[in-house]
């Protein structure tokens, strides 16, 4: 009888141990957070840097990260957002994409209680935060420097833009506002630069513009709303021997900074703090996941003017 009782107690303890172990494993699995990062512009150097930074920082915290790129296809982005909502992650991060273009799909995330954050994107009601630069202020900074310091308040300018990007739009609005104050500066043309492959597309565009404006001094400057078109424009001008044309950009791309330092046509850029943006997103998620209150809105990482001087 004693032996039988001992056997029963042993089996009972074994069962409780297995139950405890199973419960521990399930709790651990439930505690792992899942975050989905979505972008249409992974081919962009700066966008890829931000996505890689977010993935690295979140994975170091034990968070599962899924990255989705739709290669400049906003219809596909809308569809993938719907798929992501169905998968019910703990949060979604939209990188370098205008949320207004996928507002209906993001509403599905809002309705499902999935926090949506932006990194160098726009901000719409329902989102938690968007970490970015003050793009209008950056636009003012580079336009004023170009018009006042580099052009001396006169001459002709070409604008290379991409208005579907929310940050670029704000810089373009700054350009639109400020050029009205300079009656002696003439806008020759604004050209949309296609993405992906903005460097090559800008290079081809400027090759054609240089042929259309062959006289030295016919083009004083090319204002680029971000660095990759500035790089392509600089390459085209150098190939054409048009060293008199001034180029400026925005972002602080390492290749652009190297061209500035080498004394090429590219004279200035505004360096965005992309690492600072990803830090702000990760810090916000940290607060969210520990139950702290988060104030919705835009968060700004500081930017710096970089010149040849």
C-alpha positions as CSV (number, residue, x, y, z in Angstrom):
1,X,0.0,0.0,0.0
2,X,2.8,2.4,0.9
3,X,4.6,1.6,-2.4
4,X,1.4,2.3,-4.3
5,X,0.9,5.6,-2.5
6,X,4.5,6.6,-3.3
7,X,4.0,5.9,-6.9
8,X,0.8,7.9,-7.1
9,X,2.5,10.9,-5.4
10,X,5.4,10.7,-7.8
11,X,3.1,10.6,-10.9
12,X,1.1,13.5,-9.5
13,X,4.3,15.6,-8.9
14,X,5.5,14.7,-12.4
15,X,2.2,15.8,-13.9
16,X,2.3,19.1,-12.0
17,X,5.9,19.7,-13.1
18,X,4.9,19.1,-16.8
19,X,1.9,21.4,-16.3
20,X,4.1,24.1,-14.7
21,X,6.7,23.8,-17.5
22,X,4.0,24.0,-20.2
23,X,2.5,27.0,-18.5
24,X,5.9,28.7,-18.3
25,X,6.6,28.2,-22.0
26,X,3.2,29.5,-23.0
27,X,3.6,32.6,-20.9
28,X,7.1,33.2,-22.4
29,X,5.7,32.9,-26.0
30,X,2.8,35.3,-25.2
31,X,5.3,37.8,-23.9
32,X,7.2,38.1,-27.2
33,X,6.1,41.2,-29.1
34,X,5.6,41.2,-32.9
35,X,6.2,44.4,-34.8
36,X,5.7,44.8,-38.6
37,X,7.7,47.5,-40.5
38,X,6.2,48.5,-43.9
39,X,7.6,50.8,-46.6
40,X,7.3,51.3,-50.3
41,X,10.8,52.7,-50.6
42,X,13.3,50.1,-49.4
43,X,15.4,50.7,-52.5
44,X,16.2,54.2,-51.1
45,X,19.5,54.3,-49.2
46,X,18.2,56.4,-46.3
47,X,14.9,54.4,-46.0
48,X,16.8,51.1,-45.9
49,X,19.1,52.5,-43.3
50,X,16.1,53.4,-41.1
51,X,14.5,50.0,-41.6
52,X,17.8,48.2,-40.8
53,X,18.2,50.4,-37.7
54,X,14.7,49.7,-36.5
55,X,15.0,46.0,-37.0
56,X,18.4,45.8,-35.2
57,X,17.2,47.9,-32.2
58,X,13.9,46.0,-31.8
59,X,15.5,42.6,-32.2
60,X,18.0,43.4,-29.5
61,X,15.0,43.8,-27.2
62,X,13.7,40.4,-28.2
63,X,11.0,41.7,-30.4
64,X,10.1,39.8,-33.6
65,X,10.3,42.1,-36.6
66,X,8.7,41.5,-40.0
67,X,9.8,43.9,-42.8
68,X,7.5,44.4,-45.9
69,X,8.6,46.4,-49.0
70,X,6.3,47.1,-51.9
71,X,8.8,48.6,-54.3
72,X,7.1,51.9,-54.9
73,X,3.6,50.3,-55.3
74,X,1.1,52.0,-53.0
75,X,-1.7,49.7,-54.1
76,X,0.4,46.8,-52.9
77,X,1.2,48.7,-49.7
78,X,-2.5,49.1,-49.0
79,X,-3.0,45.4,-49.5
80,X,-0.1,44.4,-47.3
81,X,-1.4,46.7,-44.5
82,X,-4.7,44.8,-44.7
83,X,-2.8,41.5,-44.4
84,X,-0.8,42.9,-41.5
85,X,-4.0,44.0,-39.6
86,X,-5.3,40.4,-40.1
87,X,-2.1,39.1,-38.5
88,X,-2.7,41.3,-35.4
89,X,0.9,42.4,-34.6
90,X,1.6,44.4,-31.4
91,X,2.5,47.4,-33.5
92,X,3.0,48.6,-37.1
93,X,5.7,51.1,-38.3
94,X,5.3,52.9,-41.5
95,X,8.6,54.1,-42.9
96,X,8.9,56.9,-45.5
97,X,5.3,56.7,-46.7
98,X,2.4,59.2,-46.8
99,X,-0.3,57.7,-44.5
100,X,-2.9,59.7,-46.3
101,X,-2.4,57.4,-49.3
102,X,-3.4,54.4,-47.3
103,X,-5.7,56.0,-44.8
104,X,-8.6,53.6,-45.3
105,X,-6.3,50.6,-44.6
106,X,-4.7,52.2,-41.6
107,X,-8.2,52.8,-40.2
108,X,-8.6,49.1,-40.1
109,X,-5.5,49.0,-37.8
110,X,-6.9,51.8,-35.7
111,X,-10.2,50.0,-35.3
112,X,-8.4,46.8,-34.4
113,X,-6.5,48.6,-31.7
114,X,-3.1,48.1,-33.4
115,X,-0.7,51.0,-32.6
116,X,0.6,52.6,-35.8
117,X,3.9,54.6,-35.7
118,X,5.6,56.5,-38.5
119,X,9.3,56.9,-39.1
120,X,10.0,59.8,-41.6
121,X,6.4,59.5,-42.7
122,X,3.4,61.8,-42.3
123,X,1.0,61.8,-39.4
124,X,-2.8,61.4,-39.5
125,X,-5.4,61.1,-36.7
126,X,-5.3,57.6,-35.2
127,X,-1.6,57.2,-35.4
128,X,0.5,57.1,-32.3
129,X,3.5,59.2,-33.4
130,X,5.6,60.0,-36.4
131,X,9.3,60.5,-35.8
132,X,10.8,62.8,-38.5
133,X,12.6,66.0,-39.1
134,X,10.9,69.4,-39.2
135,X,10.8,69.2,-43.0
136,X,9.4,72.6,-43.6
137,X,12.2,74.1,-41.4
138,X,14.8,72.1,-43.3
139,X,13.4,73.3,-46.5
140,X,13.6,76.9,-45.3
141,X,17.2,76.4,-44.1
142,X,18.5,75.0,-47.4
143,X,16.5,77.3,-49.7
144,X,17.7,80.4,-47.8
145,X,21.3,79.2,-47.9
146,X,21.0,78.5,-51.7
147,X,19.3,81.8,-52.6
148,X,21.2,84.1,-50.3
149,X,24.7,82.6,-49.8
150,X,25.2,80.7,-53.0
151,X,23.2,82.6,-55.6
152,X,23.4,86.0,-54.1
153,X,19.6,86.6,-54.6
154,X,19.6,86.3,-58.4
155,X,19.8,83.8,-61.2
156,X,17.9,80.8,-62.4
157,X,17.0,77.5,-60.7
158,X,15.7,74.1,-61.5
159,X,13.8,72.1,-58.8
160,X,14.0,68.3,-58.6
161,X,11.2,67.0,-56.5
162,X,9.0,64.0,-55.5
163,X,5.8,65.3,-54.0
164,X,4.2,61.9,-53.1
165,X,6.7,61.7,-50.1
166,X,5.2,63.7,-47.1
167,X,8.6,65.0,-46.0
168,X,9.6,66.1,-49.4
169,X,6.3,67.8,-49.9
170,X,6.9,70.0,-46.9
171,X,10.4,71.0,-48.2
172,X,8.8,71.7,-51.6
173,X,6.2,73.9,-49.9
174,X,9.1,75.9,-48.3
175,X,10.7,76.3,-51.7
176,X,7.4,77.5,-53.2
177,X,6.8,80.0,-50.4
178,X,10.3,81.4,-50.3
179,X,11.0,81.8,-54.1
180,X,8.1,84.3,-54.1
181,X,10.3,86.6,-52.1
182,X,13.1,86.7,-54.7
183,X,12.0,88.5,-57.9
184,X,15.4,88.2,-59.4
185,X,15.4,84.4,-59.1
186,X,13.6,82.5,-61.9
187,X,12.4,78.9,-61.7
188,X,13.2,77.3,-65.1
189,X,11.3,74.1,-64.4
190,X,10.3,71.7,-61.7
191,X,10.9,68.0,-62.5
192,X,9.5,65.0,-60.7
193,X,12.1,62.4,-60.0
194,X,10.9,58.8,-60.1
195,X,11.6,56.3,-57.3
196,X,13.1,53.7,-57.2
197,X,16.5,54.5,-58.8
198,X,16.3,58.3,-58.1
199,X,20.0,58.8,-58.7
200,X,20.0,57.4,-62.2
201,X,16.6,59.1,-63.0
202,X,17.9,62.5,-61.8
203,X,21.1,62.0,-63.8
204,X,19.1,61.4,-67.0
205,X,16.8,64.3,-66.3
206,X,19.7,66.7,-65.7
207,X,21.5,65.4,-68.8
208,X,18.4,66.4,-70.8
209,X,18.1,69.8,-69.1
210,X,21.8,70.6,-69.7
211,X,21.2,69.9,-73.4
212,X,18.1,72.1,-73.4
213,X,20.1,74.9,-71.6
214,X,23.5,74.6,-73.2
215,X,24.9,78.1,-72.6
216,X,27.2,78.5,-69.6
217,X,25.4,80.5,-67.0
218,X,21.9,79.7,-68.3
219,X,21.3,77.6,-65.2
220,X,22.6,79.0,-61.9
221,X,21.5,76.2,-59.6
222,X,19.6,73.0,-59.1
223,X,17.6,72.6,-55.9
224,X,17.0,69.0,-55.0
225,X,14.4,68.0,-52.4
226,X,16.6,65.2,-51.2
227,X,20.2,64.0,-51.7
228,X,19.8,61.2,-54.2
229,X,18.6,63.5,-57.0
230,X,21.4,65.9,-55.9
231,X,23.9,63.1,-56.5
232,X,22.5,62.2,-59.9
233,X,22.4,65.9,-60.9
234,X,26.0,66.4,-59.8
235,X,27.1,63.3,-61.8
236,X,25.4,64.6,-64.9
237,X,26.8,68.2,-64.5
238,X,30.4,66.8,-64.0
239,X,30.1,64.7,-67.1
240,X,28.9,67.7,-69.1
241,X,31.6,70.0,-67.8
242,X,29.0,72.3,-66.3
243,X,31.0,73.1,-63.1
244,X,29.3,76.5,-62.8
245,X,26.0,75.0,-61.8
246,X,25.3,74.9,-58.0
247,X,23.5,71.8,-56.5
248,X,22.0,71.4,-53.1
249,X,20.2,68.5,-51.4
250,X,18.7,67.4,-48.1
251,X,19.3,64.3,-46.0
252,X,23.0,64.0,-45.2
253,X,23.5,61.0,-47.4
254,X,27.2,59.8,-47.0
255,X,27.7,59.9,-50.8
256,X,26.4,63.4,-50.9
257,X,28.6,64.6,-48.1
258,X,31.6,63.1,-49.9
259,X,30.8,65.0,-53.0
260,X,30.5,68.2,-51.0
261,X,33.9,67.6,-49.4
262,X,35.4,66.9,-52.8
263,X,34.5,70.4,-54.0
264,X,32.0,69.2,-56.7
265,X,28.9,71.0,-57.9
266,X,27.1,69.8,-54.8
267,X,27.6,72.6,-52.3
268,X,25.3,71.9,-49.4
269,X,22.9,69.5,-47.8
270,X,20.9,69.4,-44.5
271,X,21.7,66.2,-42.6
272,X,18.7,64.5,-41.1
273,X,19.2,62.5,-37.9
274,X,17.8,59.2,-39.1
275,X,19.3,57.3,-36.2
276,X,17.6,59.8,-33.9
277,X,14.3,59.1,-35.7
278,X,14.5,55.4,-35.1
279,X,15.5,56.0,-31.5
280,X,12.4,58.1,-31.0
281,X,10.2,55.3,-32.5
282,X,11.9,52.6,-30.4
283,X,11.6,54.7,-27.2
284,X,7.9,55.3,-27.9
285,X,7.3,51.5,-28.3
286,X,9.2,50.9,-25.1
287,X,6.8,53.3,-23.3
288,X,3.8,51.7,-25.0
289,X,4.8,48.2,-24.1
290,X,5.3,48.9,-20.4
291,X,1.9,50.6,-20.2
292,X,3.0,54.2,-20.1
293,X,0.9,57.0,-21.7
294,X,2.1,58.3,-25.0
295,X,1.2,61.7,-26.4
296,X,0.2,61.3,-30.0
297,X,1.8,63.6,-32.6
298,X,5.0,64.4,-34.5
299,X,8.4,63.9,-32.8
300,X,11.3,65.9,-34.4
301,X,15.0,64.8,-34.5
302,X,17.3,67.8,-35.0
303,X,19.0,68.5,-38.4
304,X,22.2,70.2,-39.3
305,X,23.3,72.3,-42.4
306,X,26.5,70.9,-44.1
307,X,28.4,73.0,-46.5
308,X,31.9,73.2,-48.2
309,X,33.0,75.9,-45.8
